[in-house]
Amino acid sequence: MKINPSVLCRAVSLLHSMDSEVIMEIIKKELNLGTIKELRFRFSGGCINRAKAYSTDKYGDIFVKFNDNEKAQEMFDGEFASLQALLDTNTIRVPKPIKRFSVGGECCLAMELLDMHGPSDFEKLGTSIAKLHLHNKFLLEASKGSQSTIGGADKHPKPIEKFGFDILTYSGYCPLINDWSDDWVEFYSRNRLKKVIDIIVEKTGDRELLTLWPKLERKIPEYFKDCDIYPCLLHGDLWSGNYSFTKDGPVVFDPASFYGHSEYEFGILTMFGGFPQAFHTAYHKMIPQTTGFNQRVLLYQLFHHLNHWNHFGTGYKQGALSLMRNLS
């Protein structure tokens, strides 16, 4: 999710008044460290979370997020699970998650600190995201192929056969419902579009939104006719602020992962840009576009327009309603 600092900056928390040595002692205990030293990094970006960097004997350099919002524990649990799931695929680099804990009334999430000052390589980024999206498909195929072999299935990680995720994740402060479903169209309609529309209607009572949604809801299945959809592990919030490059290649972070349609990733990815043609060419060399791709991407963009309307107000309203009219 693209963060607007003027909307989401938070008030000074209890942690701000704590001595840095006290904070480090708590972190040292939580992570079972021998030594810890604060690093004087300056971090840019949104301000949903604050962050500090430390040098440690056990984990090397680490990055710690702090947040005192009432939803922070769920947010960090979702991010930890997302990072771990992405890491386990061994397809694209992410900061290795270490632990979620509390310091001075704030929730914290500690992870590996990466040096993101490497050369840009968008071809490799596109290839890596495609490999991520294909990872579960290969597991599904391997599982089917090994069913007739005694003990064969045990040689591979277990594939995921449904859409969803084991845990709630967040886009900003908006919870993303990830209840498992056999049907992708139902999952996306109910857990993404309808969920955020219900929130906006409750807040604003917008009549046009109320009128447009039933029309679009009836039409959504048409966009997926003859579309081969299998559960893919997604980053879930892949805009230009959530990737970078180390000296070894691309890295992605701040995920809101779940198992969904691979094309969902292109909703926010195309909404804000920042992905050159080299990315798209490399990605689609491995996962070719199919009929209806562009319209489905607009359908996936719609969720992000609605979510930004919910977070940031009416600046995103007309874009969302225009998309709904065109898609209905």
N, C-alpha and C positions, 0 to 999 in steps of 0.2 A: 504494500500500500504506500502511495506517495504521501509523505507526511508534510503537513502545513504547520510549521512551528508556532505561528501566531495563534493557532487554535488549540494546540495540544500541549503547549508548555505548562508545566506544573509549578505549584508553589514550592517554596523552600521547605524541605523535609527535616525531620529530626536528625537524619544522618549528616546533614550539612553542618550541624553544630557539634558533631562528635570529632574528637581529635583523630587525625589520620593514623596515629600510632595505635589508638584503640581499635580503629576499624581493621587495621592490618593484623592485629593480634587475634581478632575474631575470625578473620579469613584464614589465618594461619592454623587456627584450631579446627575450623570446619573442613579444611582441605588436607589436614594432617601434614603440614609443611614443616621443614626444618628452618628455612629462612624465607623472608619475603621483603621486597623493597619496591616502593612505589616508583613507577616510571613517569616522567613528565611528558606525556603525550597530550596533544590537543586533538579532540575528536570533533568532526563536523557531521551534520546531518540533522534529523528530526530530534525532537526532545520528548518523545514518549518515555524514553529511558535516559538516565545519566550513566556515565561509564568512566571507569578508571582502568589503568594498566599497571601490572605488577610483574616483577621478576621473581621467580621462585626456584628453589633447588629441585623440586619434584617434577614440575610441569614445564619448566622453562618460563617464557613470557606468557602471561595470561591476560585476558580481557574480562572485566567483570561489569555486568549491567546492574543498575540499581533502580528500583521502582517501588513507590509506596502506595500505588493505586490499589483499591480493594480487589481488583481483578488480577493483580500482578502475579500471584502464585499460579493461577490457571494459565496466564499468558506464558510464563516462563516454563511451566511444565509442558505446554504445547510446543514451544520452541525447542526445548531439550529433546523431546521425542522426535520432532521433525529433523533436527540436525543429526541425531543418531541414526534415523532411518536412511537419510541421504548418505551418511558416512558408510553405512553397512553395504550399500550397493557397489562401492569402490568404482564409481563412474565419474564423479566430479568432486573436486576438493571442497570441503566445508571446514569451518573452525570446529575442531573436536570439542564436544561438550564435556564438561567436567562434573559440575554439581550445581543443583539449586539449593539455596539456603537463605537464612535471614541474618541481617545485620542492623542493629539499631532501629528496629521497626520497619525496615524495608526488606522486600524480597530481592534476592540477588541470583544472577546466573553467571557462573564462571565458565569460560571456554578458552581454547587455545587462541593466542594472539598471533596473527599472521602479518607479515610485511607485504602490504598490498601496493607495492611500487614497481611491479614488473611490467614488461612490455605487453601492449594489447595484442591479443590473438583471438579475433572474433570467429575465425574458422574453427579453432579448437573449442571455443565456447559452444558454438552450434553443434559440433560433433559430440561434445560431452553431454549436453542436454538431451540430444537424441539417444545416446547410450543409456542415460538415466531412464528415459521414457520406454526404452526397449527392454530394460532389465527384467521386469516382472513377466513380460511376454516370453522371454527366453526361459524363465523358470517354469511358466505354465507349459510350454512345449516340452521342456525336459522332463517335467513330471508325467505328462501323458506318455512320453516315449519310454519311461522307466517302469510304468505300471506292470508291464508283462515280465519284468526282470526281478527276480527275488532279491530284495534288499536294495534295488536300484534307486528307489525314491529317497532313501536315506542319505544318498550322496550329495543331494542338492538342498539348498535352503527351501523352505516351504513357500510355494507361490501364494499370492493373494488373489482370490477369485471373486471378490465383491468390491463395491465402490464405497469408500469411506476411510475411516482411520480409527485407531483404538482410543483416541483422546481428543478432547476439544482443542481447537487451535483458534488463533485470533488474527484478525486484520485490523491493526490499530487496537482500539478498545472494543471492537465488534466481535463477539464470539461466533465462530464458524461451527455449525452443527455437522458432525461427521458420522452420524449413525449409519451403520452398514446397510447397504442396499444391493439387491441383485440387478436393479434397473438404473442405468446412468441417467436417462431422461427424467425419471422420477426423482432421483437424488438431486440433480441440478435444479429442477423446477422447485422442489420443496425446500431443500436445505440451503440453497443459495438465493435464488430470485425471490420466492415467496417470503422467506424469512426476513430479508431486508425490506421488502415492500411493506410487510405488516408493520415493521418498526417505523417506517416513514409515515405511513397512514395514521398510526397511533399518535405520532408527534404532530403531524400537520393537517390530517384530514383531507389531503389533496384529492379532489374529485376526479381529475383527469387520470391520475394514476389508478384509482379505483376502477375506472371505466375501461382503461386499456389492458389491465392485467388479465381479466378473464379471456379476452380475445387472443392475446398472445399465448396464454397458457394452453389453449386449445390447439394452437398452430405449432407449438414447439416440436411435437413428435415428427412433423413433416420434414424438419431440417435434418433428421437423423435416419431417414429411409435409406436402406442399403448401405449404411455406414457401419463398418466393422470396428466396434469399440470394445476394448479390453482394459482392465484396470492397470493404470500406470502410476508409479509413484511420481508425484509432482512436487516441484518447489512450492508452488501455490501462490507466490507473490513476486514473480520474476519481472520487476521493472528495473530501469537502468541504475537505480540507487542500491540495488541488492546484488550486484556482481562487481568483481574487480579482478585484478591479475597479480599473481605473485611471480617470482622469477621462474617458477616451474610451470606456470600456466594459469588458467582461470580458476576463480573461487566464487562461490555463491554463499549468501548468508541471509539472516532474518527471514527464514522460511515459515510458511504456514501450510505444511505438507498434508497431503491425503492421497488416496488412490482414486484417480479419476481419468477422464478422457484426455489424451495427450494434447489435443487442440485447446483445451482450457487454458494452458500456459500462455497461449498467444493473446488472450484477452487483454490483460494489463501490459503485456510485453509490447503490443502494437498501439495501445492507447496513448502512451507517453513517448514512444520512440526510444532512441538510444541504442538500437541494435542494427548495425550496418548490414548491407546486403550479404556480406561474407558470412555472417551468422546464419541467415535464412538459407542461403545456398548450401552450406555445409549440413545444416539440420535436415533439409528436405532431400538431400542426397541419400540420407539414411532412412528417412520417413517421408516418402513422397506425399504431396498434397492429393487429396481425393475430391471428387465432385461435391460442391457445396461448402468447401473449406472457408471461403471468405465470408459467407453468410453466417456460418457457425461462429467464426471469430467475432463478428459483430454481436451475436447473441451472448458470447462470453464477455465481451466488453461491457455489455449492459449491466452485469452484476457490479462491475467496478464503478461505473457511473452512478449507479444507485447507492453503492456503499460510500462513495465520496459525497454524494448528496446528503446521506445520513450523517456523516461525520462533520462536513464542512459547510453545509447549508445550500442555499438556492443557486449558488454559482454553477452547480452541476445539474440542476433540475432540468433545464431545457435540453441539454445533451441526452439525458436519460429518457425523457419523454419523446424526443425526436427519434431515438433508436427504437423505442417501443412502437411508435406509429409505423415506422418503416418495416419492422419485423412482423407486425400483426397482420 
